[in-house]
Amino acid sequence: MLTCKKNELYSETAHHGAMLRFGNGVNKIICTPAEWVGIIAYLLSIAVVGHVVLRRMNNTGAFATPLVTTMTALYIAAAILGLVAFIISRGTPHHARKIENNLARIGFTNAAGEVPILLQSYWHRTESGRTVQVLEFLACGLAKSVWENKQVEIAAALNVQVARIEECDGKRRIRLYVVPADNGLPDRLDWHDDLMNHEYPVCKVILGESLLEPVVVDFNVIPHMLVGGGTGSGKTVLLRCILMQLLRKSGVEVVIADLKGGADFSSVWRNHPHCKMIFDRAELAEYLDKLVEELNRRKEIIAQTDGCCNIYDYNNRCALYLDRIFFAVDEVAEILDKTGLDKAEKEQVARIERSLSTIARLGRAFGIHLLLATQRPDANILSGQIKNNIAYRVCGRADNVLSMIILDNTDAANQIPSDARGRFINGDGTVFQGYWFNESILED
């Protein structure tokens, strides 16, 4: 791009940014009585100085009248320009230049080399009670997707954690919700009972805490869930946290398949009246056959009920309540991996896979849900038919390849530190910290 054209664009952007900051300054002065003191002090000082200067000029003889007239006009113009500059300064965040310079250092510019202009910086209290800082920029033609792709670099340059990126004023501005890097997600959160099941109906659970608010999943909307991530990332703890909430609600049955022998599930789970544990593949195949039969039975019941097309409608209208059934697998690979199996065992795995496919396709309407956890849900473990019907995916610590397998992007590798435990990211890019809880809560 030619230098003269770049200069023209710089001038146009600078003028637009100055006008926006002037508007911000006017609003700030109008809405903040304390700011009026500065305006009054400025106007008084201008009046006093002007009075003294003009009074002396009146004593300069024959040239006094034209000189006074000229100087008065110049003085008024200078006073107005000074007032405009003062208002713009009040509408400019005090750290704007530093932030813009830091963005320039990472090359975050448009094709003309323009850096986004910081228009506003203020604190915002979310509905969940958290306080975050909002940075509002003149986007300078940089689309939201560009900001999202550069999110990690922006966070590092500004020494913050980015909680959310929003477009506003059409697409002319970008709003970042951030918290200081040293005040982000804690390494571990205790379970908060006030955020428990009493606040949410039977279909909702809380996965953990994001920078802005608790992360909630509604199984009326999202029928099945896949949890993946590297070894030690916290998949099992997150799965147990979800299942624990479900077991504390009424109208729910939980079935857990764990071919690792149930080492991660204490006797509290096995003794719970609404929880069934399965440790054997043959027993699992038989159970899933019966679960598909139950699905078909519910299909007939709901189809015969006028005005009902799913379990939610049915339970709201009929006295005969149908429980939600949640089938959870702690490590899918232990169930579906055919490596080293004989012919009979492979047929058994194929039988299990067919049942899971049926439930994944049809389970939502009839209140039968899948919660699958695995380290690496690639095509060798989880068929495309099952995986494609699991809309909600959560990934813990992972490399680029594993993040792509689970989320179809590399966000987990880019946004979750390699030493983080219990830190996850979901499909819409929300990073959250899972809860730690004591299993004895199930005995309450």
C-alpha positions as CSV (number, residue, x, y, z in Angstrom):
1,M,0.0,0.0,0.0
2,L,1.3,3.5,-0.9
3,T,2.6,5.7,1.9
4,C,0.2,8.5,0.9
5,K,-2.8,6.2,1.1
6,K,-1.6,4.8,4.5
7,N,-1.3,8.3,5.8
8,E,-4.8,9.1,4.6
9,L,-6.2,6.0,6.3
10,Y,-4.3,6.8,9.6
11,S,-5.7,10.4,9.5
12,E,-9.3,9.1,8.9
13,T,-9.0,6.5,11.7
14,A,-7.5,9.0,14.1
15,H,-10.3,11.5,13.4
16,H,-12.9,8.8,14.0
17,G,-11.3,7.7,17.2
18,A,-11.0,11.3,18.5
19,M,-14.7,11.9,17.8
20,L,-15.7,8.7,19.6
21,R,-13.5,9.6,22.6
22,F,-15.0,13.1,22.6
23,G,-18.4,11.5,22.9
24,N,-17.2,9.3,25.7
25,G,-15.7,12.3,27.5
26,V,-19.0,14.3,27.2
27,N,-20.9,11.4,28.6
28,K,-18.4,10.9,31.4
29,I,-18.5,14.6,32.4
30,I,-22.4,14.7,32.3
31,C,-22.8,11.5,34.3
32,T,-20.0,12.3,36.8
33,P,-20.5,15.4,38.9
34,A,-16.9,15.3,40.1
35,E,-15.8,15.9,36.5
36,W,-17.7,19.2,36.5
37,V,-15.1,20.7,38.8
38,G,-12.4,20.3,36.0
39,I,-14.6,22.0,33.4
40,I,-15.5,24.9,35.8
41,A,-11.9,25.3,36.8
42,Y,-10.8,25.4,33.1
43,L,-13.5,27.9,32.2
44,L,-12.6,30.2,35.1
45,S,-8.9,30.1,34.4
46,I,-9.6,30.9,30.7
47,A,-11.9,33.9,31.8
48,V,-9.4,35.3,34.3
49,V,-6.4,35.0,31.9
50,G,-8.4,36.5,29.0
51,H,-9.6,39.4,31.1
52,V,-6.1,40.3,32.3
53,V,-4.5,40.0,28.8
54,L,-7.3,42.0,27.0
55,R,-7.2,44.7,29.7
56,R,-3.5,45.3,29.1
57,M,-4.0,45.3,25.4
58,N,-6.6,48.1,25.7
59,N,-3.8,50.3,26.9
60,T,-1.6,49.9,23.8
61,G,-2.8,53.0,21.9
62,A,-4.1,53.5,18.4
63,F,-3.8,49.8,17.4
64,A,-5.7,48.6,20.5
65,T,-9.1,48.1,18.9
66,P,-8.1,45.9,15.8
67,L,-5.5,44.1,17.9
68,V,-8.0,43.3,20.7
69,T,-10.5,42.1,18.2
70,T,-8.0,39.7,16.5
71,M,-6.6,38.5,19.8
72,T,-10.0,38.0,21.2
73,A,-11.0,35.7,18.2
74,L,-7.7,33.8,18.5
75,Y,-8.1,33.4,22.3
76,I,-11.7,32.1,21.9
77,A,-10.6,29.6,19.3
78,A,-7.7,28.4,21.5
79,A,-10.1,28.2,24.4
80,I,-12.5,26.0,22.4
81,L,-9.7,23.8,21.1
82,G,-8.4,23.4,24.7
83,L,-11.9,22.5,25.9
84,V,-12.2,19.9,23.2
85,A,-8.8,18.5,24.0
86,F,-9.8,18.4,27.7
87,I,-13.0,16.5,26.9
88,I,-11.2,14.0,24.7
89,S,-8.6,13.4,27.4
90,R,-11.5,12.6,29.8
91,G,-12.9,10.2,27.3
92,T,-9.5,8.4,26.8
93,P,-8.6,5.5,29.1
94,H,-5.4,6.4,30.9
95,H,-3.7,3.2,29.8
96,A,-4.9,3.4,26.2
97,R,-1.5,4.2,24.6
98,K,0.2,1.4,26.6
99,I,-2.4,-1.2,25.5
100,E,-2.3,-0.1,21.8
101,N,1.5,-0.3,21.9
102,N,1.4,-3.8,23.3
103,L,-1.0,-4.8,20.5
104,A,1.4,-3.3,18.0
105,R,4.3,-5.3,19.4
106,I,2.5,-8.6,18.5
107,G,1.7,-7.3,15.1
108,F,-2.1,-7.1,15.7
109,T,-2.9,-4.6,12.9
110,N,-5.0,-4.4,9.8
111,A,-3.7,-4.4,6.3
112,A,-2.9,-0.7,6.6
113,G,-0.9,-1.3,9.7
114,E,-3.5,0.4,12.0
115,V,-3.7,-0.9,15.6
116,P,-7.2,-1.1,17.2
117,I,-8.0,2.1,19.2
118,L,-9.0,1.6,22.9
119,L,-12.2,3.6,23.4
120,Q,-13.4,2.6,26.8
121,S,-12.2,0.7,29.9
122,Y,-14.6,0.0,32.7
123,W,-15.5,-2.7,35.3
124,H,-18.6,-4.8,34.8
125,R,-20.4,-7.0,37.3
126,T,-21.9,-10.1,35.8
127,E,-25.1,-11.7,36.8
128,S,-23.2,-14.3,38.9
129,G,-21.6,-11.6,40.9
130,R,-18.1,-11.7,39.3
131,T,-16.4,-8.4,38.4
132,V,-14.5,-8.3,35.1
133,Q,-12.8,-5.5,33.2
134,V,-14.3,-4.5,29.8
135,L,-12.0,-3.2,27.1
136,E,-13.9,-1.7,24.1
137,F,-11.9,-1.1,20.9
138,L,-12.5,0.6,17.6
139,A,-11.9,-2.6,15.6
140,C,-10.3,-0.9,12.5
141,G,-11.8,-3.6,10.2
142,L,-10.5,-6.5,12.2
143,A,-13.3,-9.1,12.4
144,K,-14.3,-10.9,15.5
145,S,-12.8,-14.2,14.1
146,V,-9.4,-12.5,13.8
147,W,-9.6,-11.4,17.5
148,E,-10.5,-15.0,18.5
149,N,-7.7,-16.5,16.4
150,K,-5.2,-14.1,18.1
151,Q,-6.8,-14.5,21.6
152,V,-3.8,-16.2,23.2
153,E,-1.4,-13.6,21.9
154,I,-3.6,-10.7,22.9
155,A,-4.0,-12.1,26.4
156,A,-0.2,-12.5,26.7
157,A,0.4,-8.9,25.4
158,L,-2.0,-7.3,27.8
159,N,-1.2,-9.7,30.7
160,V,-4.9,-10.7,31.1
161,Q,-7.1,-13.7,30.6
162,V,-9.8,-13.1,28.0
163,A,-13.2,-14.3,29.1
164,R,-15.3,-13.3,26.1
165,I,-15.1,-11.4,22.8
166,E,-18.2,-9.6,21.5
167,E,-19.0,-7.4,18.6
168,C,-21.0,-4.2,19.2
169,D,-22.1,-1.1,17.2
170,G,-22.7,-3.4,14.3
171,K,-19.2,-4.8,13.7
172,R,-17.3,-1.6,14.1
173,R,-16.3,-2.2,17.7
174,I,-15.0,-5.2,19.7
175,R,-15.6,-5.7,23.4
176,L,-13.2,-7.8,25.4
177,Y,-14.2,-9.1,28.9
178,V,-10.9,-9.7,30.7
179,V,-9.4,-10.4,34.2
180,P,-5.8,-9.8,35.2
181,A,-3.6,-12.9,34.5
182,D,-2.8,-13.2,38.2
183,N,-6.5,-13.2,39.2
184,G,-7.9,-15.8,36.8
185,L,-9.3,-19.3,37.4
186,P,-8.0,-20.9,40.6
187,D,-6.3,-24.3,40.4
188,R,-9.1,-25.9,42.4
189,L,-12.5,-25.0,43.5
190,D,-14.5,-26.4,46.4
191,W,-18.0,-27.5,45.7
192,H,-20.5,-24.7,46.4
193,D,-23.7,-26.2,47.7
194,D,-25.7,-23.0,47.0
195,L,-25.1,-23.7,43.3
196,M,-26.4,-27.2,43.5
197,N,-29.5,-28.9,42.2
198,H,-31.9,-26.7,44.1
199,E,-31.3,-23.9,41.7
200,Y,-31.7,-26.0,38.5
201,P,-34.3,-28.5,37.4
202,V,-33.7,-32.2,36.8
203,C,-32.1,-31.7,33.4
204,K,-29.5,-29.1,34.4
205,V,-26.0,-29.6,35.9
206,I,-23.1,-27.3,36.6
207,L,-19.8,-28.3,35.1
208,G,-17.6,-25.7,36.8
209,E,-16.8,-22.0,37.0
210,S,-15.7,-19.9,34.0
211,L,-14.2,-16.4,34.3
212,L,-17.7,-14.9,33.9
213,E,-20.2,-17.4,35.4
214,P,-21.0,-21.0,36.2
215,V,-21.0,-23.3,33.1
216,V,-24.4,-25.0,33.0
217,V,-25.6,-27.8,30.7
218,D,-29.3,-28.4,30.1
219,F,-29.9,-32.0,28.9
220,N,-33.2,-31.0,27.5
221,V,-31.2,-29.0,24.9
222,I,-28.0,-31.0,24.8
223,P,-28.9,-34.7,25.0
224,H,-25.4,-36.3,25.2
225,M,-21.9,-35.3,26.3
226,L,-18.4,-36.3,25.4
227,V,-15.5,-35.6,27.8
228,G,-12.0,-36.0,26.5
229,G,-8.4,-35.0,27.4
230,G,-5.0,-36.2,28.3
231,T,-4.1,-38.5,31.2
232,G,-4.5,-36.7,34.5
233,S,-6.5,-33.8,33.0
234,G,-9.5,-34.5,35.4
235,K,-12.0,-36.3,33.1
236,T,-13.1,-38.8,35.7
237,V,-13.5,-36.1,38.4
238,L,-15.7,-34.0,36.1
239,L,-17.8,-37.1,35.1
240,R,-18.3,-37.9,38.8
241,C,-19.2,-34.3,39.5
242,I,-21.9,-34.4,36.9
243,L,-23.3,-37.8,38.0
244,M,-23.3,-36.7,41.6
245,Q,-25.5,-33.8,40.8
246,L,-27.9,-36.0,38.8
247,L,-28.2,-38.5,41.7
248,R,-29.2,-35.7,44.0
249,K,-32.2,-34.9,41.9
250,S,-35.5,-36.7,41.8
251,G,-36.7,-38.6,38.7
252,V,-33.2,-39.7,37.6
253,E,-31.6,-43.1,37.2
254,V,-27.8,-43.4,36.7
255,V,-26.0,-46.3,35.2
256,I,-22.2,-46.3,35.1
257,A,-20.1,-48.7,33.0
258,D,-16.6,-49.0,34.2
259,L,-14.5,-51.9,32.9
260,K,-11.5,-50.7,34.9
261,G,-13.2,-52.5,37.8
262,G,-14.7,-49.4,39.5
263,A,-11.5,-48.2,41.1
264,D,-12.6,-44.6,40.6
265,F,-16.0,-45.2,42.1
266,S,-16.2,-46.0,45.8
267,S,-18.9,-48.1,47.5
268,V,-20.9,-44.9,48.0
269,W,-21.9,-45.2,44.3
270,R,-22.6,-48.9,44.4
271,N,-24.8,-48.6,47.4
272,H,-26.9,-45.6,46.1
273,P,-30.5,-46.7,45.3
274,H,-30.6,-44.9,42.0
275,C,-27.2,-45.8,40.7
276,K,-26.2,-49.1,38.9
277,M,-22.6,-50.1,38.3
278,I,-21.6,-52.5,35.4
279,F,-18.1,-54.0,35.4
280,D,-18.4,-56.7,32.7
281,R,-18.8,-56.4,28.9
282,A,-21.3,-59.2,28.6
283,E,-23.5,-57.7,31.3
284,L,-23.1,-54.3,29.6
285,A,-24.3,-55.7,26.2
286,E,-27.3,-57.2,27.8
287,Y,-28.2,-54.0,29.7
288,L,-27.9,-51.8,26.6
289,D,-30.2,-54.2,24.7
290,K,-32.8,-53.7,27.4
291,L,-32.1,-49.9,27.3
292,V,-32.9,-49.9,23.6
293,E,-36.1,-51.8,24.3
294,E,-37.0,-49.2,26.9
295,L,-36.4,-46.5,24.4
296,N,-38.8,-48.1,21.9
297,R,-41.4,-48.6,24.7
298,R,-41.2,-44.9,25.5
299,K,-41.5,-44.0,21.9
300,E,-44.8,-45.9,21.7
301,I,-46.1,-44.3,24.9
302,I,-45.3,-40.8,23.9
303,A,-46.6,-41.3,20.4
304,Q,-49.9,-42.4,21.8
305,T,-50.2,-39.3,24.0
306,D,-51.9,-36.3,22.3
307,G,-49.7,-33.2,22.1
308,C,-46.5,-34.8,23.3
309,C,-43.4,-35.2,21.2
310,N,-40.8,-35.8,23.9
311,I,-40.3,-36.8,27.5
312,Y,-40.4,-33.2,28.7
313,D,-43.9,-32.6,27.3
314,Y,-45.1,-36.0,28.5
315,N,-43.9,-35.6,32.1
316,N,-45.5,-32.1,32.3
317,R,-48.9,-33.5,31.2
318,C,-49.2,-37.1,32.4
319,A,-49.4,-38.5,35.9
320,L,-47.2,-41.5,35.0
321,Y,-43.8,-40.0,35.3
322,L,-40.9,-41.3,33.2
323,D,-37.5,-41.1,34.8
324,R,-34.5,-39.7,33.0
325,I,-31.9,-42.4,32.4
326,F,-28.2,-41.4,32.2
327,F,-25.8,-44.0,30.9
328,A,-22.2,-43.0,31.7
329,V,-18.9,-44.6,30.6
330,D,-15.7,-43.7,32.5
331,E,-13.4,-44.9,29.6
332,V,-15.1,-45.7,26.3
333,A,-11.9,-47.3,24.9
334,E,-12.2,-50.1,27.5
335,I,-15.6,-51.0,26.0
336,L,-15.3,-50.3,22.3
337,D,-11.6,-51.0,21.5
338,K,-11.5,-54.2,19.5
339,T,-7.7,-54.6,19.6
340,G,-6.7,-58.1,20.6
341,L,-10.2,-59.5,21.0
342,D,-11.4,-62.8,19.6
343,K,-14.3,-63.1,17.2
344,A,-17.0,-63.6,19.9
345,E,-15.7,-60.6,21.8
346,K,-15.7,-58.4,18.7
347,E,-19.3,-59.4,18.0
348,Q,-20.1,-58.4,21.6
349,V,-18.4,-55.0,21.0
350,A,-20.3,-54.5,17.8
351,R,-23.6,-55.2,19.6
352,I,-22.7,-52.6,22.2
353,E,-21.8,-50.1,19.5
354,R,-25.1,-50.6,17.7
355,S,-27.0,-49.9,20.9
356,L,-25.0,-46.8,21.6
357,S,-25.6,-45.6,18.1
358,T,-29.4,-46.0,18.5
359,I,-29.4,-44.2,21.8
360,A,-27.2,-41.4,20.4
361,R,-29.7,-40.9,17.5
362,L,-33.0,-41.2,19.4
363,G,-32.3,-40.8,23.1
364,R,-32.9,-37.1,23.5
365,A,-36.7,-37.2,22.9
366,F,-37.2,-40.1,25.2
367,G,-35.0,-39.1,28.2
368,I,-32.1,-41.5,27.7
369,H,-28.7,-39.7,27.7
370,L,-25.1,-40.7,27.1
371,L,-22.2,-39.3,29.1
372,L,-19.0,-40.7,27.5
373,A,-15.5,-40.0,28.8
374,T,-12.3,-41.1,27.1
375,Q,-8.8,-40.0,26.5
376,R,-8.8,-40.2,22.7
377,P,-12.1,-40.5,21.0
378,D,-10.7,-41.2,17.5
379,A,-12.4,-43.3,14.8
380,N,-10.8,-46.4,16.1
381,I,-12.7,-46.0,19.4
382,L,-15.8,-44.0,18.7
383,S,-17.6,-44.4,15.4
384,G,-18.6,-41.3,13.4
385,Q,-22.3,-42.1,13.9
386,I,-22.0,-42.0,17.6
387,K,-19.6,-39.0,17.8
388,N,-21.6,-36.9,15.3
389,N,-24.7,-37.3,17.5
390,I,-22.9,-36.0,20.6
391,A,-23.2,-32.3,20.2
392,Y,-21.7,-31.1,23.5
393,R,-18.0,-31.9,23.9
394,V,-15.6,-30.9,26.6
395,C,-11.8,-31.2,26.5
396,G,-9.2,-31.1,29.2
397,R,-5.5,-30.7,28.8
398,A,-4.5,-31.8,25.3
399,D,-2.1,-31.3,22.5
400,N,-3.1,-30.0,19.1
401,V,-3.9,-33.4,17.6
402,L,-6.1,-34.5,20.6
403,S,-7.8,-31.1,20.7
404,M,-8.7,-31.5,17.0
405,I,-10.1,-35.0,17.6
406,I,-12.3,-33.9,20.4
407,L,-13.3,-30.3,19.6
408,D,-12.5,-30.1,15.9
409,N,-10.1,-27.2,16.7
410,T,-6.9,-26.6,18.7
411,D,-8.4,-24.4,21.4
412,A,-7.6,-26.9,24.2
413,A,-4.0,-26.9,23.3
414,N,-3.8,-23.1,23.0
415,Q,-5.9,-22.1,26.1
416,I,-5.3,-24.8,28.8
417,P,-1.9,-24.7,30.5
418,S,0.1,-28.0,30.3
419,D,0.2,-28.2,34.1
420,A,-3.5,-27.5,34.7
421,R,-5.7,-30.1,36.3
422,G,-9.5,-29.9,36.3
423,R,-9.4,-27.1,33.6
424,F,-11.6,-27.7,30.6
425,I,-12.9,-25.9,27.5
426,N,-16.2,-26.6,25.7
427,G,-17.1,-26.4,22.1
428,D,-18.1,-22.7,22.2
429,G,-14.6,-21.8,23.6
430,T,-15.6,-21.3,27.2
431,V,-12.8,-22.2,29.6
432,F,-13.8,-23.3,33.0
433,Q,-12.5,-24.9,36.2
434,G,-14.2,-28.1,37.3
435,Y,-15.3,-28.6,40.9
436,W,-13.6,-30.7,43.5
437,F,-16.1,-32.4,45.8
438,N,-16.2,-35.1,48.5
439,E,-18.1,-38.3,47.5
440,S,-19.6,-38.5,50.9
441,I,-22.1,-35.8,49.8
442,L,-24.0,-38.7,48.1
443,E,-24.8,-40.1,51.6
444,D,-26.6,-37.0,52.7
